[in-house]
Amino acid sequence: MDETTVDSSWEREAENWVRWVRRPGHDSYWYFRDAFFDEIVPPPGRQTLEMGCGEGRVARDLVARKHRVIGIDSSPTLIRYAREADPSGRYELADAASLPFADASFDLVIAYNSLMDITDMPGAVREAARVLEPAGRFCISVTHPLNDAGLFESAEPDAAFIIRGSYFGRRPFEGHFERDGLQMTFRGWMYALEDYCRALESAGFLVERVREPAASDDAVDKQPGYRRWQRLPLFLQLRAVKR
């Protein structure tokens, strides 16, 4: 799988993605978003940018928490859906590694499960630093690098987690999922923890908070398969400050 395939994937999968995310309780966002908003995202300030906003659900949740948000995404179809769902919001078609904003335009940048879908992840991190004012915050959620590195042997909640191959370096990811009459193909990149940390370090960020949220008991009651995410982190969430 090459870079062009990854870069164009979200536009090709846009209709599937909208159906996938707009069914309440269907995907992990419904069970891990509170950990991100409560533990990682600071109170609303002057202006928030969401990098990789998709159809806009994170931006809409930020607006509900009193943030003034601009969302950007590289998929025209997803931007259209975001605008339709939030006509008063601002959603722009843009490349995360080449943002159309002036330096220091924001005091907060959010990248919720989007950095691993960006081929030039270090470039996107540099752009986040550029458009942030001094002491601005960059809040990130990504699929946990440990989770990316291996597979469970079976669907059983207590199945062994096996790592095969190398954990290090950027590797392509492709996975097709079908559940409850919906289907979605995810394509992106697997990065080691060091890759994310080096990108932040090189861009002038200092990491000030790291969280590895476990699935709650309530999530397991609603999605029994999530019991495995009480043993192993599904997501890595962190907040960095621009020095």
C-alpha positions in Angstrom: 0.0 0.0 0.0 1.6 3.3 -1.1 1.2 6.9 0.2 -1.3 7.8 -2.5 -3.6 5.0 -1.5 -3.6 6.1 2.1 -4.0 9.8 1.3 -7.1 9.2 -0.8 -8.7 6.6 1.4 -10.9 8.8 3.5 -12.5 10.4 0.4 -13.2 6.9 -1.0 -14.6 5.7 2.3 -16.4 8.9 3.2 -20.0 7.6 2.9 -19.2 4.4 4.8 -17.5 6.5 7.5 -20.5 8.8 8.0 -22.8 5.9 8.5 -20.3 4.3 10.8 -19.8 7.2 13.1 -23.4 8.6 13.2 -24.9 5.4 14.6 -24.9 6.1 18.4 -22.8 3.7 20.4 -21.4 2.0 17.3 -17.7 2.8 17.5 -15.1 3.5 20.2 -15.5 7.2 20.2 -18.7 7.0 22.2 -16.8 5.2 25.0 -13.4 7.0 25.0 -14.3 10.6 24.2 -15.0 11.6 27.8 -11.5 10.6 28.9 -10.1 12.8 26.2 -12.3 15.8 26.9 -12.0 15.5 30.7 -8.3 14.6 31.0 -6.6 16.1 27.9 -8.5 19.1 26.5 -8.1 22.4 28.4 -11.0 24.8 28.9 -12.0 26.8 25.8 -9.9 29.8 24.9 -9.6 32.1 22.0 -9.7 29.8 19.0 -9.5 26.0 18.5 -8.4 24.2 15.4 -9.4 20.6 14.8 -7.0 18.9 12.5 -8.6 16.0 10.5 -12.2 16.8 11.5 -13.9 14.3 9.2 -17.7 14.7 9.3 -17.3 17.0 12.3 -18.4 15.0 15.4 -15.4 16.0 17.5 -15.8 19.7 16.5 -19.5 19.6 17.4 -18.7 18.2 20.8 -16.1 20.9 21.3 -18.6 23.5 20.3 -21.0 22.1 22.9 -18.2 22.6 25.4 -18.0 26.3 24.4 -15.0 26.1 22.1 -14.8 28.3 19.0 -13.7 25.8 16.4 -12.4 25.7 12.9 -12.2 22.2 11.4 -10.0 21.1 8.5 -10.0 17.9 6.5 -8.6 16.7 3.2 -11.8 14.9 2.2 -14.3 17.1 0.3 -17.2 14.8 1.0 -16.5 14.7 4.8 -16.2 18.5 4.8 -19.6 18.7 3.1 -21.2 16.5 5.7 -19.6 18.5 8.5 -21.0 21.8 7.1 -24.4 20.2 6.7 -24.5 19.0 10.3 -23.3 22.3 11.6 -24.2 25.2 9.2 -23.0 27.8 11.6 -19.6 26.2 12.0 -16.5 26.7 9.9 -15.1 23.7 8.1 -12.3 24.1 5.5 -10.8 21.7 2.9 -7.1 21.7 3.7 -3.9 19.6 4.1 -2.9 19.2 7.7 0.8 19.4 6.6 0.2 22.7 4.9 -2.4 24.7 6.8 -4.0 27.8 5.3 -3.7 29.9 8.5 -1.3 32.6 9.7 1.2 31.9 12.5 -0.1 32.0 16.0 -3.8 31.9 14.9 -4.9 29.5 17.6 -4.4 28.7 21.2 -5.5 25.1 20.9 -5.1 22.4 18.2 -6.9 19.1 18.5 -6.0 16.0 16.5 -8.4 13.2 17.5 -7.4 9.9 15.9 -6.2 11.7 12.8 -2.4 11.9 13.0 -2.0 8.2 12.2 -3.9 8.8 8.9 -1.6 11.6 7.8 1.3 10.4 5.6 3.5 13.4 6.6 2.7 13.2 10.3 5.8 15.2 11.3 4.8 17.9 8.9 1.4 18.1 10.4 2.9 18.4 13.9 5.2 21.2 12.7 2.2 23.0 11.2 0.3 22.6 14.5 3.2 24.3 16.2 3.4 27.1 13.6 -0.3 28.0 13.9 -0.3 27.9 17.7 0.5 30.9 19.8 3.3 30.6 22.4 2.2 28.3 25.3 -0.6 27.0 23.1 -1.7 23.4 23.6 -1.7 20.5 21.1 -4.1 17.7 22.2 -3.7 14.3 20.5 -5.4 10.9 20.5 -4.0 8.1 18.4 -4.4 4.3 18.2 -1.9 3.2 20.9 1.4 2.2 19.2 1.5 -1.0 21.3 -2.0 -1.9 20.0 -0.8 -1.3 16.4 2.2 -3.6 16.9 0.3 -6.9 17.5 -3.0 -8.8 17.3 -5.1 -10.8 19.7 -5.1 -14.5 18.9 -8.9 -14.7 19.0 -12.0 -12.7 19.8 -12.1 -14.0 23.4 -11.7 -11.2 25.9 -8.8 -13.0 27.6 -7.0 -13.9 24.3 -3.3 -13.6 24.2 -1.9 -10.5 22.5 0.9 -11.4 20.1 3.5 -9.1 18.6 5.0 -10.3 15.3 7.4 -8.4 13.2 8.9 -5.0 14.1 7.3 -2.4 16.4 9.7 0.3 15.0 9.3 2.5 11.9 6.3 3.7 9.9 4.3 0.8 8.6 1.1 0.9 6.5 -2.2 -0.3 8.0 -5.3 -1.6 6.3 -8.3 -3.2 8.0 -11.8 -4.0 6.8 -14.6 -4.2 9.4 -18.2 -5.3 9.2 -20.5 -4.9 12.1 -24.3 -4.4 12.6 -24.9 -4.1 8.9 -22.2 -1.4 8.5 -18.8 -1.7 6.9 -15.6 0.4 6.9 -12.1 0.0 5.5 -9.5 1.9 7.5 -6.1 2.7 6.0 -3.3 4.7 7.6 0.1 4.4 9.2 1.4 2.7 12.3 4.0 4.7 14.2 6.1 3.9 17.2 5.7 6.0 20.4 9.2 7.4 19.7 8.0 8.6 16.2 5.3 10.8 17.8 7.6 12.0 20.5 10.4 12.9 18.1 7.9 14.8 15.9 6.7 16.8 18.9 10.2 17.4 20.1 11.4 18.6 16.7 8.5 21.0 16.4 9.2 22.6 19.8 6.6 20.9 21.9 6.9 19.7 25.5 4.6 16.9 26.5 2.8 17.8 29.7 0.2 15.1 30.1 -0.1 11.4 28.9 -3.1 9.1 29.4 -3.8 5.5 28.3 -7.5 5.2 29.1 -8.9 1.8 29.9 -12.4 0.9 28.8 -15.0 1.7 31.6 -17.2 -1.0 33.1 -20.1 0.8 31.5 -18.5 0.5 28.1 -17.9 -3.2 28.7 -21.6 -3.6 29.7 -22.6 -2.1 26.3 -19.8 -3.7 24.2 -18.6 -6.9 25.9 -15.7 -7.2 23.5 -14.3 -4.0 25.0 -13.2 -6.1 28.0 -9.9 -6.6 26.2 -9.4 -2.8 26.4 -9.3 -3.1 30.2 -6.2 -5.2 29.8 -4.4 -3.3 27.0 -4.7 0.4 25.9 -6.6 1.0 22.7 -5.6 4.7 22.6 -2.8 6.9 23.6 -3.9 10.4 24.5 -1.5 13.3 25.3 -1.3 17.1 25.6 1.8 19.1 24.6 2.6 22.7 25.0 4.4 24.9 22.5 7.6 26.2 24.1 
